[in-house]
Each structure stands twice: as structure tokens, then as C-alpha cells.
Amino acid sequence: MPSTHPTIKRASNYCERYGLRVPILLAPMAGACPPPLSIAVANAGGLSACGALQMQPRSILDWAAEVREGSNGAFQINLWVPDPPPRRDPVHEEAIRHFLAQ
């Protein structure tokens, strides 16, 4: 009989949504997701990953091609896109400093 515990249900729904056999996700850490590890995770039924922060576009494409060649499992690519510089408002900042000083 399937468990109805909320955590088990959430994990089962996640697996079903992404076509996974097991709720195992490789953390997409930059420099720590070589294709052989990602292939092993995908072939075991989990979600493999690539932490592509330090990779050039060609390296990302090569990584994906190697993982696709070694597995038909799902994978994620984690890219970091920096936020734009914040807009500064000196008048507002001074008002906040004044408020916090009280």
C-alpha cells in the first residue's frame, strides 16, 4: 500500500513529473558534476546535474552530449545569472539610516 505521508507523496509526485525512478538529485555544484557521475545518477533513476557556473558554452554542450550518450535519464543544468546592479536612491537611503538610528 503506497504511503500517504506528505513527504513521500511530494517525492513521488516529483519523480513522476520528471520521469525519475528514485528521488535522488545530484547537486549541481560548479566543478563537481563530471559526466561519469551524472551518467551514474541518471542510470540509477535519479536526476543528474551540471553546475555550469565556470563553464564556457562549448564545454556545457560537450557535457550534455556526453551525458546523453551515456544515459537516457534526465539532467539539469544550473546556470547563475547575476542580478543587475541595484538602483541607488541616496535620499531614500538617508531616510532609512535616519529611521534605523532611532
N, C-alpha and C positions, 0 to 999 in steps of 0.2 A: 504494500500500500504506500503510495507516494506521501512524503512528508508535507504537512501544511504549514510548517514553521515559516514565518515571513522571510528569514534569511535564505532558507533553502529554496523557497518559491522565487525570490529575487534572483538567485544564482541560476536556477533552472530557466527562468524567463530570459535572462541574459544569454545563456548558452543557446537557447532556441532561436533567439533573434539573430545571433551571429553565426549560427551553424557550428557551434562548438560541441564536443562530446563531454568535456570536463571544464569546470570553472577555474581554469588556470590561465593567468595572464602574465606574459613576460613583461617586466617593467621596461619601458622604452628609455633606457639611460644612455646618454651620449657616450660612445666608445665601448659600450658593454653589451652589445647585441650582435655578435658576429653571425653571419648567415648559418653556420652549422648549429648554433644554439637555437636560433629562431626556427630552423627546419625541424629540430628535435621536438620543440614545444608544439609546433603545428602538427607534426605527425603523431604526437601523443593525444591530440584532440583539443589542445588549448589555443590561445590567441598569441601568436608570436609578435615581435615588435622590433622596430628600428628607431633608436634615438638619433635622429639625423641632424642635431644641432650643429655639429662641427664638420658635416659632410658637404662636399660640393655636389651639384646636381647630377653629374655623371656617376659619382660614387653611389648616390641614392638609387639611380636607375640600375646600376650593376648589382647592388644589394638585392633589390626587388626581383631582378631576373634570376639571380642565384637561388633565392628562397622559392620562387615559383617553380624553378626547375627541380628542386629537391622535395617539394611538398605541394599538395593541393589545398592546404589549410589556409585559414585567414591570417592576415597580419595587419598591424597598424604601423604608421609612420608618424613619429612625433616631431613636429617642427615647431620651433619657437619663433614667433614673430613679435618683435619688440613693439611696445606701445609708442605712439607719437610723443614727442616731448610735451610735458604739461603746459597748459596756458597759465602764465603768471598774471596775477592781479594784485599789484602792490597795495592798493587801497584796502581790498578785502583781507589780504594777509595781515595788514596792520590792525584791522578791526579784530581779527581772530586773536592776534597776540595780546591786544588790549583786553579782550574778554577773558582769555586764559590766565592773564596775570592777576585777575581779581579773585 
